[in-house]
Amino acid sequence: MPAYGAAHLSMLVLLVVAALVLVLWARRSAPQRVDRVLRIAGWLLLANAVFWTAWGFMPWAWNLHESLPLHYSDALRFLVPLALITQTRWAIVVSWFWGLTLNLQSVLTPDVNYFVWVPLEFTQYWLAHGAGLLAPVVLIWGLGYRPTWRGYGLAYAATAAWAAIAFTGNALTGANYGYLNRAPAGPSILDLLGPWPQYLLVEAALIAAVWALMTWPWVALDRRAGTPLTGRGGLLRRWPEPQVLPGEIPHGEASQTRPPQASSSISASRSRPSEVVTTKR
C-alpha cells in the first residue's frame, strides 16, 4: 500500500473522525455504559488477536520473518484488549505510550505486507494499529486517566524488555522484529536517525524525550488540580472518579477504596457539578 495514497489517506481520516466521536461519547455517556461497551470491544479485539496470531502459524501463512508475535504491534494487539477489559493501570499506561508513538509510526508510515489474502491482511493491519491508537485516546481523554512519572518509567522499562525479547528472536531467526536490526523497507522516521545501530541509540533517546513531553503537561495540570492517584503503584491519576450507583458492584481497580491518609483535597466533579467529592490523599 503506497504511503499517502488514497487508501492510506482514507484510513487516516477515518481514525481522526473515530477518535473525536469516541472521546465525545465516552465523556457524555454514563460511566457504567462506557465500561460495558469497552469491555465488549476488548473481548472482541482479544478474540481477533488470538485468531490473527494463530493465522500466522498456519501452513499457508507461515513466514519465519513475520509470523512470530515479536513486533511491538503484536504485543499491543493483546495489551489493548487487556486495558479495555480490565482497565489495569499498567496496561493503560503502556498502551498510552506505545500506542501514540511506536504504533503511530506504523499509522503514518505503513509497512503493510501481503502474503495470502489482501483484504484480510489490510483489515488486520488497520484494525491492530487503529485500535492501538484509539484505545489510549479514549482512556486518557475520554475516561480521564492521566500518566504519571512512575507510569513513564514503567512504560520505558517495558519497552526495553520487549526489545531484548525481540532482539533475541532476531538473533535466532535472522528476522527483523521491532525493526531492531534494520529500518523498514519503505520510508519511515528511522531513515532520519542514521544507520544501524546508531539509530537504535538515537531512537532510545528520542523516545525518552517524547514520552517525557507526553507526561509532564499532565503532571503539571494534576498538581494544580489535585487529581488523585488511581490503582496501585501510582502509575496513573484519574479525575473525576466514576460514581458507583447504590446496589451496583464496582468494576475494576477504579472502584478500589484507597486507604485514608492525613490530608484531603475537595474538588467539584465535572460530571456531577452539584456534588462535592472528597478525595483522600
KADAKA-V756769 format. One record per helix or strand. SS is the DSSP state (2 for helix, 1 for strand). FROM is the first residue (numbers start at 1). LEN is the number of residues. If there is no record, write none. Layout:
# KADAKA-V756769
{{SS:FROM:LEN} {SS:FROM:LEN}}
This chain:
# KADAKA-V756769
{{2:6:23} {2:31:26} {2:72:15} {2:89:20} {2:118:25} {1:145:3} {2:149:25} {2:177:3} {2:189:4} {2:198:28} {1:229:2} {2:232:3} {1:236:3} {2:253:3} {1:264:5} {1:276:5}}
